[in-house]
Amino acid sequence: MPAWIQIDMKSKQPVKGFSLVPNYIYRTEYILSMEIMSSHNGVYWISQGTYQGGPTAQNTIATNPDI
């Protein structure tokens, strides 16, 4: 960490939200916070908000993910 993910949607698309599904195996490495940003050209970025999370639940499994 730190890490980033960039998704090119090829044209303007409305995004109303997304789900973050952690690893199904309980670990001590987890996303505590992230900043969500958007760009119309991949050069200039606008902050759309932040995410504050916590540890993955110890009982998370593929059929019952900790979203």
mmJSON file of the N, C-alpha and C atoms, coordinates in Angstrom:
{"data_MODEL":{"atom_site":{
"group_PDB":["ATOM","ATOM","ATOM","ATOM","ATOM","ATOM","ATOM","ATOM","ATOM","ATOM","ATOM","ATOM","ATOM","ATOM","ATOM","ATOM","ATOM","ATOM","ATOM","ATOM","ATOM","ATOM","ATOM","ATOM","ATOM","ATOM","ATOM","ATOM","ATOM","ATOM","ATOM","ATOM","ATOM","ATOM","ATOM","ATOM","ATOM","ATOM","ATOM","ATOM","ATOM","ATOM","ATOM","ATOM","ATOM","ATOM","ATOM","ATOM","ATOM","ATOM","ATOM","ATOM","ATOM","ATOM","ATOM","ATOM","ATOM","ATOM","ATOM","ATOM","ATOM","ATOM","ATOM","ATOM","ATOM","ATOM","ATOM","ATOM","ATOM","ATOM","ATOM","ATOM","ATOM","ATOM","ATOM","ATOM","ATOM","ATOM","ATOM","ATOM","ATOM","ATOM","ATOM","ATOM","ATOM","ATOM","ATOM","ATOM","ATOM","ATOM","ATOM","ATOM","ATOM","ATOM","ATOM","ATOM","ATOM","ATOM","ATOM","ATOM","ATOM","ATOM","ATOM","ATOM","ATOM","ATOM","ATOM","ATOM","ATOM","ATOM","ATOM","ATOM","ATOM","ATOM","ATOM","ATOM","ATOM","ATOM","ATOM","ATOM","ATOM","ATOM","ATOM","ATOM","ATOM","ATOM","ATOM","ATOM","ATOM","ATOM","ATOM","ATOM","ATOM","ATOM","ATOM","ATOM","ATOM","ATOM","ATOM","ATOM","ATOM","ATOM","ATOM","ATOM","ATOM","ATOM","ATOM","ATOM","ATOM","ATOM","ATOM","ATOM","ATOM","ATOM","ATOM","ATOM","ATOM","ATOM","ATOM","ATOM","ATOM","ATOM","ATOM","ATOM","ATOM","ATOM","ATOM","ATOM","ATOM","ATOM","ATOM","ATOM","ATOM","ATOM","ATOM","ATOM","ATOM","ATOM","ATOM","ATOM","ATOM","ATOM","ATOM","ATOM","ATOM","ATOM","ATOM","ATOM","ATOM","ATOM","ATOM","ATOM","ATOM","ATOM","ATOM","ATOM","ATOM","ATOM","ATOM","ATOM","ATOM"],
"id":[1,2,3,4,5,6,7,8,9,10,11,12,13,14,15,16,17,18,19,20,21,22,23,24,25,26,27,28,29,30,31,32,33,34,35,36,37,38,39,40,41,42,43,44,45,46,47,48,49,50,51,52,53,54,55,56,57,58,59,60,61,62,63,64,65,66,67,68,69,70,71,72,73,74,75,76,77,78,79,80,81,82,83,84,85,86,87,88,89,90,91,92,93,94,95,96,97,98,99,100,101,102,103,104,105,106,107,108,109,110,111,112,113,114,115,116,117,118,119,120,121,122,123,124,125,126,127,128,129,130,131,132,133,134,135,136,137,138,139,140,141,142,143,144,145,146,147,148,149,150,151,152,153,154,155,156,157,158,159,160,161,162,163,164,165,166,167,168,169,170,171,172,173,174,175,176,177,178,179,180,181,182,183,184,185,186,187,188,189,190,191,192,193,194,195,196,197,198,199,200,201],
"type_symbol":["N","C","C","N","C","C","N","C","C","N","C","C","N","C","C","N","C","C","N","C","C","N","C","C","N","C","C","N","C","C","N","C","C","N","C","C","N","C","C","N","C","C","N","C","C","N","C","C","N","C","C","N","C","C","N","C","C","N","C","C","N","C","C","N","C","C","N","C","C","N","C","C","N","C","C","N","C","C","N","C","C","N","C","C","N","C","C","N","C","C","N","C","C","N","C","C","N","C","C","N","C","C","N","C","C","N","C","C","N","C","C","N","C","C","N","C","C","N","C","C","N","C","C","N","C","C","N","C","C","N","C","C","N","C","C","N","C","C","N","C","C","N","C","C","N","C","C","N","C","C","N","C","C","N","C","C","N","C","C","N","C","C","N","C","C","N","C","C","N","C","C","N","C","C","N","C","C","N","C","C","N","C","C","N","C","C","N","C","C","N","C","C","N","C","C","N","C","C","N","C","C"],
"label_atom_id":["N","CA","C","N","CA","C","N","CA","C","N","CA","C","N","CA","C","N","CA","C","N","CA","C","N","CA","C","N","CA","C","N","CA","C","N","CA","C","N","CA","C","N","CA","C","N","CA","C","N","CA","C","N","CA","C","N","CA","C","N","CA","C","N","CA","C","N","CA","C","N","CA","C","N","CA","C","N","CA","C","N","CA","C","N","CA","C","N","CA","C","N","CA","C","N","CA","C","N","CA","C","N","CA","C","N","CA","C","N","CA","C","N","CA","C","N","CA","C","N","CA","C","N","CA","C","N","CA","C","N","CA","C","N","CA","C","N","CA","C","N","CA","C","N","CA","C","N","CA","C","N","CA","C","N","CA","C","N","CA","C","N","CA","C","N","CA","C","N","CA","C","N","CA","C","N","CA","C","N","CA","C","N","CA","C","N","CA","C","N","CA","C","N","CA","C","N","CA","C","N","CA","C","N","CA","C","N","CA","C","N","CA","C","N","CA","C","N","CA","C","N","CA","C","N","CA","C","N","CA","C","N","CA","C"],
"label_alt_id":[null,null,null,null,null,null,null,null,null,null,null,null,null,null,null,null,null,null,null,null,null,null,null,null,null,null,null,null,null,null,null,null,null,null,null,null,null,null,null,null,null,null,null,null,null,null,null,null,null,null,null,null,null,null,null,null,null,null,null,null,null,null,null,null,null,null,null,null,null,null,null,null,null,null,null,null,null,null,null,null,null,null,null,null,null,null,null,null,null,null,null,null,null,null,null,null,null,null,null,null,null,null,null,null,null,null,null,null,null,null,null,null,null,null,null,null,null,null,null,null,null,null,null,null,null,null,null,null,null,null,null,null,null,null,null,null,null,null,null,null,null,null,null,null,null,null,null,null,null,null,null,null,null,null,null,null,null,null,null,null,null,null,null,null,null,null,null,null,null,null,null,null,null,null,null,null,null,null,null,null,null,null,null,null,null,null,null,null,null,null,null,null,null,null,null,null,null,null,null,null,null],
"label_comp_id":["MET","MET","MET","PRO","PRO","PRO","ALA","ALA","ALA","TRP","TRP","TRP","ILE","ILE","ILE","GLN","GLN","GLN","ILE","ILE","ILE","ASP","ASP","ASP","MET","MET","MET","LYS","LYS","LYS","SER","SER","SER","LYS","LYS","LYS","GLN","GLN","GLN","PRO","PRO","PRO","VAL","VAL","VAL","LYS","LYS","LYS","GLY","GLY","GLY","PHE","PHE","PHE","SER","SER","SER","LEU","LEU","LEU","VAL","VAL","VAL","PRO","PRO","PRO","ASN","ASN","ASN","TYR","TYR","TYR","ILE","ILE","ILE","TYR","TYR","TYR","ARG","ARG","ARG","THR","THR","THR","GLU","GLU","GLU","TYR","TYR","TYR","ILE","ILE","ILE","LEU","LEU","LEU","SER","SER","SER","MET","MET","MET","GLU","GLU","GLU","ILE","ILE","ILE","MET","MET","MET","SER","SER","SER","SER","SER","SER","HIS","HIS","HIS","ASN","ASN","ASN","GLY","GLY","GLY","VAL","VAL","VAL","TYR","TYR","TYR","TRP","TRP","TRP","ILE","ILE","ILE","SER","SER","SER","GLN","GLN","GLN","GLY","GLY","GLY","THR","THR","THR","TYR","TYR","TYR","GLN","GLN","GLN","GLY","GLY","GLY","GLY","GLY","GLY","PRO","PRO","PRO","THR","THR","THR","ALA","ALA","ALA","GLN","GLN","GLN","ASN","ASN","ASN","THR","THR","THR","ILE","ILE","ILE","ALA","ALA","ALA","THR","THR","THR","ASN","ASN","ASN","PRO","PRO","PRO","ASP","ASP","ASP","ILE","ILE","ILE"],
"label_asym_id":["A","A","A","A","A","A","A","A","A","A","A","A","A","A","A","A","A","A","A","A","A","A","A","A","A","A","A","A","A","A","A","A","A","A","A","A","A","A","A","A","A","A","A","A","A","A","A","A","A","A","A","A","A","A","A","A","A","A","A","A","A","A","A","A","A","A","A","A","A","A","A","A","A","A","A","A","A","A","A","A","A","A","A","A","A","A","A","A","A","A","A","A","A","A","A","A","A","A","A","A","A","A","A","A","A","A","A","A","A","A","A","A","A","A","A","A","A","A","A","A","A","A","A","A","A","A","A","A","A","A","A","A","A","A","A","A","A","A","A","A","A","A","A","A","A","A","A","A","A","A","A","A","A","A","A","A","A","A","A","A","A","A","A","A","A","A","A","A","A","A","A","A","A","A","A","A","A","A","A","A","A","A","A","A","A","A","A","A","A","A","A","A","A","A","A","A","A","A","A","A","A"],
"label_entity_id":["1","1","1","1","1","1","1","1","1","1","1","1","1","1","1","1","1","1","1","1","1","1","1","1","1","1","1","1","1","1","1","1","1","1","1","1","1","1","1","1","1","1","1","1","1","1","1","1","1","1","1","1","1","1","1","1","1","1","1","1","1","1","1","1","1","1","1","1","1","1","1","1","1","1","1","1","1","1","1","1","1","1","1","1","1","1","1","1","1","1","1","1","1","1","1","1","1","1","1","1","1","1","1","1","1","1","1","1","1","1","1","1","1","1","1","1","1","1","1","1","1","1","1","1","1","1","1","1","1","1","1","1","1","1","1","1","1","1","1","1","1","1","1","1","1","1","1","1","1","1","1","1","1","1","1","1","1","1","1","1","1","1","1","1","1","1","1","1","1","1","1","1","1","1","1","1","1","1","1","1","1","1","1","1","1","1","1","1","1","1","1","1","1","1","1","1","1","1","1","1","1"],
"label_seq_id":[1,1,1,2,2,2,3,3,3,4,4,4,5,5,5,6,6,6,7,7,7,8,8,8,9,9,9,10,10,10,11,11,11,12,12,12,13,13,13,14,14,14,15,15,15,16,16,16,17,17,17,18,18,18,19,19,19,20,20,20,21,21,21,22,22,22,23,23,23,24,24,24,25,25,25,26,26,26,27,27,27,28,28,28,29,29,29,30,30,30,31,31,31,32,32,32,33,33,33,34,34,34,35,35,35,36,36,36,37,37,37,38,38,38,39,39,39,40,40,40,41,41,41,42,42,42,43,43,43,44,44,44,45,45,45,46,46,46,47,47,47,48,48,48,49,49,49,50,50,50,51,51,51,52,52,52,53,53,53,54,54,54,55,55,55,56,56,56,57,57,57,58,58,58,59,59,59,60,60,60,61,61,61,62,62,62,63,63,63,64,64,64,65,65,65,66,66,66,67,67,67],
"pdbx_PDB_ins_code":[null,null,null,null,null,null,null,null,null,null,null,null,null,null,null,null,null,null,null,null,null,null,null,null,null,null,null,null,null,null,null,null,null,null,null,null,null,null,null,null,null,null,null,null,null,null,null,null,null,null,null,null,null,null,null,null,null,null,null,null,null,null,null,null,null,null,null,null,null,null,null,null,null,null,null,null,null,null,null,null,null,null,null,null,null,null,null,null,null,null,null,null,null,null,null,null,null,null,null,null,null,null,null,null,null,null,null,null,null,null,null,null,null,null,null,null,null,null,null,null,null,null,null,null,null,null,null,null,null,null,null,null,null,null,null,null,null,null,null,null,null,null,null,null,null,null,null,null,null,null,null,null,null,null,null,null,null,null,null,null,null,null,null,null,null,null,null,null,null,null,null,null,null,null,null,null,null,null,null,null,null,null,null,null,null,null,null,null,null,null,null,null,null,null,null,null,null,null,null,null,null],
"Cartn_x":[0.851,0.0,0.9,0.579,-0.707,-0.872,-2.098,-2.427,-3.52,-3.728,-4.799,-5.371,-6.595,-7.278,-7.878,-7.657,-8.237,-9.062,-10.304,-11.208,-11.553,-11.229,-11.556,-12.891,-13.92,-15.26,-15.511,-14.483,-14.502,-15.391,-16.356,-17.202,-17.786,-18.38,-18.996,-20.109,-20.063,-21.06,-21.429,-22.698,-23.056,-22.707,-22.104,-21.791,-22.443,-23.364,-24.097,-23.517,-22.631,-22.0,-21.353,-20.703,-20.082,-19.929,-19.721,-19.521,-18.083,-17.524,-16.181,-16.31,-15.857,-15.927,-14.499,-14.171,-12.814,-12.517,-11.29,-10.859,-11.751,-12.128,-13.012,-12.304,-10.998,-10.232,-9.908,-10.205,-9.922,-8.431,-8.128,-6.736,-6.652,-5.441,-5.255,-4.988,-4.741,-4.576,-5.954,-6.335,-7.651,-7.62,-8.614,-8.694,-9.33,-8.582,-9.107,-9.714,-9.137,-9.682,-9.274,-10.108,-9.765,-10.448,-9.873,-10.485,-10.993,-12.243,-12.856,-12.753,-12.174,-11.978,-12.497,-12.889,-13.337,-12.603,-12.578,-11.924,-12.625,-12.72,-13.294,-12.224,-10.928,-9.862,-8.657,-8.683,-7.559,-6.383,-6.537,-5.47,-5.875,-7.044,-7.551,-8.568,-8.367,-9.185,-9.953,-11.179,-12.051,-12.408,-12.218,-12.576,-14.093,-14.592,-16.025,-16.398,-15.398,-15.664,-14.634,-14.814,-13.892,-14.658,-13.965,-14.498,-13.669,-14.32,-13.645,-14.156,-13.28,-13.68,-13.026,-13.157,-12.575,-12.143,-11.738,-11.264,-12.351,-11.939,-12.849,-13.377,-14.673,-15.263,-14.612,-14.397,-13.741,-14.575,-15.887,-16.739,-17.092,-16.376,-16.688,-16.293,-17.191,-16.956,-17.575,-17.298,-17.785,-19.298,-20.017,-21.484,-22.064,-21.228,-21.679,-20.554,-20.265,-19.126,-19.415,-18.36,-18.416,-18.319,-19.462,-19.45,-19.438],
"Cartn_y":[-1.163,0.0,1.231,2.302,2.64,1.989,1.924,1.351,2.185,1.999,2.708,1.823,2.095,1.409,2.482,2.369,3.312,2.52,2.931,2.262,3.241,2.883,3.71,3.24,4.071,3.72,4.181,4.693,5.101,6.299,6.619,7.801,8.156,9.343,9.736,8.763,8.266,7.322,7.728,7.739,8.014,6.813,7.073,6.026,6.454,5.656,6.0,5.348,4.394,3.736,2.444,1.787,0.5,-0.226,-1.513,-2.333,-2.796,-2.787,-3.278,-4.609,-5.676,-6.999,-7.418,-7.532,-7.89,-9.365,-9.73,-11.114,-11.968,-13.147,-14.007,-14.671,-14.607,-15.184,-14.067,-14.283,-13.262,-12.953,-11.684,-11.235,-9.964,-9.611,-8.347,-7.196,-7.519,-6.464,-6.118,-4.876,-4.474,-2.997,-2.583,-1.182,-0.38,0.538,1.393,2.662,3.164,4.38,4.475,5.159,5.438,6.721,7.363,8.536,8.14,8.468,8.173,9.429,9.282,10.432,10.109,11.138,10.966,11.959,11.628,12.487,12.311,13.366,13.266,12.987,13.105,12.924,12.141,11.689,10.948,11.809,13.128,14.058,14.883,15.481,16.312,15.495,15.402,14.537,15.362,14.932,15.605,14.6,14.983,14.11,13.996,12.76,12.516,12.075,11.914,11.53,10.541,10.131,9.187,8.005,6.917,5.708,5.429,5.177,4.795,3.413,2.43,1.059,0.528,-0.762,-1.435,-2.829,-3.598,-4.953,-5.813,-6.766,-7.755,-8.608,-8.892,-9.732,-11.113,-11.686,-12.984,-14.102,-13.921,-14.979,-14.762,-13.902,-13.662,-14.87,-15.278,-16.383,-16.0,-16.771,-16.451,-16.365,-17.182,-17.163,-16.113,-15.498,-14.449,-13.422,-12.656,-11.727,-10.531,-9.979,-8.784,-7.572,-7.108,-6.009,-4.669],
"Cartn_z":[0.0,0.0,0.0,-0.563,-1.153,-2.523,-2.982,-4.285,-4.927,-6.225,-6.908,-8.003,-8.371,-9.46,-10.354,-11.65,-12.603,-13.611,-13.824,-14.762,-15.882,-17.114,-18.272,-18.831,-18.719,-19.178,-20.615,-21.275,-22.687,-22.999,-22.161,-22.344,-20.979,-20.886,-19.617,-19.257,-18.033,-17.54,-16.106,-15.758,-14.366,-13.488,-12.359,-11.383,-10.078,-9.594,-8.377,-7.141,-7.326,-6.194,-6.624,-5.703,-5.956,-4.625,-4.711,-3.505,-3.446,-2.284,-2.047,-1.316,-1.95,-1.336,-0.999,0.287,0.682,0.434,0.653,0.572,1.47,1.0,1.78,2.96,2.984,4.081,5.067,6.349,7.356,7.36,7.267,7.285,8.113,8.462,9.176,8.205,6.902,5.91,5.363,5.451,4.981,4.623,3.863,3.444,4.573,5.131,6.191,5.623,4.538,3.953,2.489,1.725,0.334,-0.09,-1.08,-1.677,-3.058,-3.354,-4.639,-5.498,-6.695,-7.571,-8.964,-9.701,-11.079,-11.968,-13.259,-14.235,-15.578,-16.318,-17.67,-18.72,-18.314,-19.287,-18.765,-17.532,-16.975,-16.556,-16.661,-16.292,-15.075,-15.135,-14.044,-13.253,-11.94,-11.084,-10.062,-9.761,-8.797,-7.711,-6.466,-5.348,-5.261,-5.173,-5.038,-3.623,-2.774,-1.394,-0.886,0.341,0.963,1.551,1.73,2.349,3.588,4.693,5.922,6.307,6.33,6.619,7.875,8.048,9.197,8.82,9.788,9.517,8.882,8.058,7.512,8.654,8.631,9.675,9.664,10.822,10.918,10.299,10.17,9.636,8.166,7.442,6.036,5.182,4.297,3.363,2.025,0.971,-0.366,-0.425,0.345,0.319,1.242,2.077,2.994,3.137,2.049,2.093,3.007,3.528,4.374,3.447,2.897,1.913,2.626],
"occupancy":[1.0,1.0,1.0,1.0,1.0,1.0,1.0,1.0,1.0,1.0,1.0,1.0,1.0,1.0,1.0,1.0,1.0,1.0,1.0,1.0,1.0,1.0,1.0,1.0,1.0,1.0,1.0,1.0,1.0,1.0,1.0,1.0,1.0,1.0,1.0,1.0,1.0,1.0,1.0,1.0,1.0,1.0,1.0,1.0,1.0,1.0,1.0,1.0,1.0,1.0,1.0,1.0,1.0,1.0,1.0,1.0,1.0,1.0,1.0,1.0,1.0,1.0,1.0,1.0,1.0,1.0,1.0,1.0,1.0,1.0,1.0,1.0,1.0,1.0,1.0,1.0,1.0,1.0,1.0,1.0,1.0,1.0,1.0,1.0,1.0,1.0,1.0,1.0,1.0,1.0,1.0,1.0,1.0,1.0,1.0,1.0,1.0,1.0,1.0,1.0,1.0,1.0,1.0,1.0,1.0,1.0,1.0,1.0,1.0,1.0,1.0,1.0,1.0,1.0,1.0,1.0,1.0,1.0,1.0,1.0,1.0,1.0,1.0,1.0,1.0,1.0,1.0,1.0,1.0,1.0,1.0,1.0,1.0,1.0,1.0,1.0,1.0,1.0,1.0,1.0,1.0,1.0,1.0,1.0,1.0,1.0,1.0,1.0,1.0,1.0,1.0,1.0,1.0,1.0,1.0,1.0,1.0,1.0,1.0,1.0,1.0,1.0,1.0,1.0,1.0,1.0,1.0,1.0,1.0,1.0,1.0,1.0,1.0,1.0,1.0,1.0,1.0,1.0,1.0,1.0,1.0,1.0,1.0,1.0,1.0,1.0,1.0,1.0,1.0,1.0,1.0,1.0,1.0,1.0,1.0,1.0,1.0,1.0,1.0,1.0,1.0],
"B_iso_or_equiv":[0.0,0.0,0.0,0.0,0.0,0.0,0.0,0.0,0.0,0.0,0.0,0.0,0.0,0.0,0.0,0.0,0.0,0.0,0.0,0.0,0.0,0.0,0.0,0.0,0.0,0.0,0.0,0.0,0.0,0.0,0.0,0.0,0.0,0.0,0.0,0.0,0.0,0.0,0.0,0.0,0.0,0.0,0.0,0.0,0.0,0.0,0.0,0.0,0.0,0.0,0.0,0.0,0.0,0.0,0.0,0.0,0.0,0.0,0.0,0.0,0.0,0.0,0.0,0.0,0.0,0.0,0.0,0.0,0.0,0.0,0.0,0.0,0.0,0.0,0.0,0.0,0.0,0.0,0.0,0.0,0.0,0.0,0.0,0.0,0.0,0.0,0.0,0.0,0.0,0.0,0.0,0.0,0.0,0.0,0.0,0.0,0.0,0.0,0.0,0.0,0.0,0.0,0.0,0.0,0.0,0.0,0.0,0.0,0.0,0.0,0.0,0.0,0.0,0.0,0.0,0.0,0.0,0.0,0.0,0.0,0.0,0.0,0.0,0.0,0.0,0.0,0.0,0.0,0.0,0.0,0.0,0.0,0.0,0.0,0.0,0.0,0.0,0.0,0.0,0.0,0.0,0.0,0.0,0.0,0.0,0.0,0.0,0.0,0.0,0.0,0.0,0.0,0.0,0.0,0.0,0.0,0.0,0.0,0.0,0.0,0.0,0.0,0.0,0.0,0.0,0.0,0.0,0.0,0.0,0.0,0.0,0.0,0.0,0.0,0.0,0.0,0.0,0.0,0.0,0.0,0.0,0.0,0.0,0.0,0.0,0.0,0.0,0.0,0.0,0.0,0.0,0.0,0.0,0.0,0.0,0.0,0.0,0.0,0.0,0.0,0.0],
"pdbx_formal_charge":[null,null,null,null,null,null,null,null,null,null,null,null,null,null,null,null,null,null,null,null,null,null,null,null,null,null,null,null,null,null,null,null,null,null,null,null,null,null,null,null,null,null,null,null,null,null,null,null,null,null,null,null,null,null,null,null,null,null,null,null,null,null,null,null,null,null,null,null,null,null,null,null,null,null,null,null,null,null,null,null,null,null,null,null,null,null,null,null,null,null,null,null,null,null,null,null,null,null,null,null,null,null,null,null,null,null,null,null,null,null,null,null,null,null,null,null,null,null,null,null,null,null,null,null,null,null,null,null,null,null,null,null,null,null,null,null,null,null,null,null,null,null,null,null,null,null,null,null,null,null,null,null,null,null,null,null,null,null,null,null,null,null,null,null,null,null,null,null,null,null,null,null,null,null,null,null,null,null,null,null,null,null,null,null,null,null,null,null,null,null,null,null,null,null,null,null,null,null,null,null,null],
"auth_seq_id":[1,1,1,2,2,2,3,3,3,4,4,4,5,5,5,6,6,6,7,7,7,8,8,8,9,9,9,10,10,10,11,11,11,12,12,12,13,13,13,14,14,14,15,15,15,16,16,16,17,17,17,18,18,18,19,19,19,20,20,20,21,21,21,22,22,22,23,23,23,24,24,24,25,25,25,26,26,26,27,27,27,28,28,28,29,29,29,30,30,30,31,31,31,32,32,32,33,33,33,34,34,34,35,35,35,36,36,36,37,37,37,38,38,38,39,39,39,40,40,40,41,41,41,42,42,42,43,43,43,44,44,44,45,45,45,46,46,46,47,47,47,48,48,48,49,49,49,50,50,50,51,51,51,52,52,52,53,53,53,54,54,54,55,55,55,56,56,56,57,57,57,58,58,58,59,59,59,60,60,60,61,61,61,62,62,62,63,63,63,64,64,64,65,65,65,66,66,66,67,67,67],
"auth_comp_id":["MET","MET","MET","PRO","PRO","PRO","ALA","ALA","ALA","TRP","TRP","TRP","ILE","ILE","ILE","GLN","GLN","GLN","ILE","ILE","ILE","ASP","ASP","ASP","MET","MET","MET","LYS","LYS","LYS","SER","SER","SER","LYS","LYS","LYS","GLN","GLN","GLN","PRO","PRO","PRO","VAL","VAL","VAL","LYS","LYS","LYS","GLY","GLY","GLY","PHE","PHE","PHE","SER","SER","SER","LEU","LEU","LEU","VAL","VAL","VAL","PRO","PRO","PRO","ASN","ASN","ASN","TYR","TYR","TYR","ILE","ILE","ILE","TYR","TYR","TYR","ARG","ARG","ARG","THR","THR","THR","GLU","GLU","GLU","TYR","TYR","TYR","ILE","ILE","ILE","LEU","LEU","LEU","SER","SER","SER","MET","MET","MET","GLU","GLU","GLU","ILE","ILE","ILE","MET","MET","MET","SER","SER","SER","SER","SER","SER","HIS","HIS","HIS","ASN","ASN","ASN","GLY","GLY","GLY","VAL","VAL","VAL","TYR","TYR","TYR","TRP","TRP","TRP","ILE","ILE","ILE","SER","SER","SER","GLN","GLN","GLN","GLY","GLY","GLY","THR","THR","THR","TYR","TYR","TYR","GLN","GLN","GLN","GLY","GLY","GLY","GLY","GLY","GLY","PRO","PRO","PRO","THR","THR","THR","ALA","ALA","ALA","GLN","GLN","GLN","ASN","ASN","ASN","THR","THR","THR","ILE","ILE","ILE","ALA","ALA","ALA","THR","THR","THR","ASN","ASN","ASN","PRO","PRO","PRO","ASP","ASP","ASP","ILE","ILE","ILE"],
"auth_asym_id":["A","A","A","A","A","A","A","A","A","A","A","A","A","A","A","A","A","A","A","A","A","A","A","A","A","A","A","A","A","A","A","A","A","A","A","A","A","A","A","A","A","A","A","A","A","A","A","A","A","A","A","A","A","A","A","A","A","A","A","A","A","A","A","A","A","A","A","A","A","A","A","A","A","A","A","A","A","A","A","A","A","A","A","A","A","A","A","A","A","A","A","A","A","A","A","A","A","A","A","A","A","A","A","A","A","A","A","A","A","A","A","A","A","A","A","A","A","A","A","A","A","A","A","A","A","A","A","A","A","A","A","A","A","A","A","A","A","A","A","A","A","A","A","A","A","A","A","A","A","A","A","A","A","A","A","A","A","A","A","A","A","A","A","A","A","A","A","A","A","A","A","A","A","A","A","A","A","A","A","A","A","A","A","A","A","A","A","A","A","A","A","A","A","A","A","A","A","A","A","A","A"],
"auth_atom_id":["N","CA","C","N","CA","C","N","CA","C","N","CA","C","N","CA","C","N","CA","C","N","CA","C","N","CA","C","N","CA","C","N","CA","C","N","CA","C","N","CA","C","N","CA","C","N","CA","C","N","CA","C","N","CA","C","N","CA","C","N","CA","C","N","CA","C","N","CA","C","N","CA","C","N","CA","C","N","CA","C","N","CA","C","N","CA","C","N","CA","C","N","CA","C","N","CA","C","N","CA","C","N","CA","C","N","CA","C","N","CA","C","N","CA","C","N","CA","C","N","CA","C","N","CA","C","N","CA","C","N","CA","C","N","CA","C","N","CA","C","N","CA","C","N","CA","C","N","CA","C","N","CA","C","N","CA","C","N","CA","C","N","CA","C","N","CA","C","N","CA","C","N","CA","C","N","CA","C","N","CA","C","N","CA","C","N","CA","C","N","CA","C","N","CA","C","N","CA","C","N","CA","C","N","CA","C","N","CA","C","N","CA","C","N","CA","C","N","CA","C","N","CA","C","N","CA","C","N","CA","C","N","CA","C"],
"pdbx_PDB_model_num":[1,1,1,1,1,1,1,1,1,1,1,1,1,1,1,1,1,1,1,1,1,1,1,1,1,1,1,1,1,1,1,1,1,1,1,1,1,1,1,1,1,1,1,1,1,1,1,1,1,1,1,1,1,1,1,1,1,1,1,1,1,1,1,1,1,1,1,1,1,1,1,1,1,1,1,1,1,1,1,1,1,1,1,1,1,1,1,1,1,1,1,1,1,1,1,1,1,1,1,1,1,1,1,1,1,1,1,1,1,1,1,1,1,1,1,1,1,1,1,1,1,1,1,1,1,1,1,1,1,1,1,1,1,1,1,1,1,1,1,1,1,1,1,1,1,1,1,1,1,1,1,1,1,1,1,1,1,1,1,1,1,1,1,1,1,1,1,1,1,1,1,1,1,1,1,1,1,1,1,1,1,1,1,1,1,1,1,1,1,1,1,1,1,1,1,1,1,1,1,1,1]
}}}
